[in-house]
Amino acid sequence: MSSCCGDGVGTVLPMTNIHAGLEGGKLSEATSLGARTALLLGAARLRRGPLHEAHAKGQRSSIVASLFRAIVVPVMALVFLAWHGAGQTAWAQCVQDTVGVPVRLANGQDFAFFGSAEGQSFWANDSLIHSITIWRPANYGAIALGLNLFITKAYKTQPILLDCGVVRVLDSDPPGLPVPMTWTFDPPVSLPATGLYVFWLQVEGCNALDYPILYHTGNDEYAIGSCLYTIRSVIDCVHMPNIKGACPFDVDMCFQVVTCHDSSTPTKRRSWGALKMLYR
């Protein structure tokens, strides 16, 4: 046999020369040196086997961890700050401003019927509307039909800026009180800008029912606004029909419009060390 694989480490030894040296009682210097070198290399390669690979993997893991701490953690911290700051400006922090005519001043009523709409102009101090409330008279009886609310610029019926949907309230709770009908928006709906607008109330489906709404008469309680009414709209139930007229200057609908703007709450300052601890 001229050659043979070694001990599994990839070393090829000159076996014929080794045999010849053994038969003569000694190894030649060249053969002895070559054999010792090969054995030392094999031992070295053994030492650089699985243990060396594990050590290399450990070094690579350490490098990856260092890169993570140097790059990823600061980025995550910035994202956390942005998210945390946004969370502090929640609608729970909405600063509200209310305008209108309180229901305690109600001393009259008017009716929406046959597709006509009752309107009230109001000044929006902020462009975000949180809620709008009107009232029906007490002890009028349960009404299953609802009212549809629309918002337009003053003093127009078109274009409709917001169709706020239908609200239905059978009666007050407890009975015997003015019946509040409230449109609540969460999140608030947005008007194009601050300014003068009109909200309109039309009976659901342009029903022929006389739908009572509470008013205040006798003095101009809400000087910046006024109430209006439209023509009928029975055949096609138009949203919204043309304006027919305005109330006398001393008449206003009883209503409440709540506008709001967001107020940022100062966030708690955190050190970089504290932020990094969150992501370890």
Secondary structure, DSSP 4 states (H G I P E B T S, - for coil): ----B-SSSS-B--HHHHHHHHHTTS--HHHHHHHHHHHHHHHHHHHTSHHHHHHHHHHHHHHHHHHIIIIIHHHHHHHHHHHHHHHHS-GGGPEEEEEEE-GGG--EEEEE-TT-EEEEEEEESSSEEEEEEEEEPTTS------EEEEEEETT-S-S-SEEEEEE---S-SSTTS-EEEEEEEEEEEE-SSSEEEEEEEEEGGG-SS-EEEEEEESS-SSTT--EEEE----SS--SSPPEEEE--TTEEE-EEEEEEE--PPPPPP--HHHHHHHT-
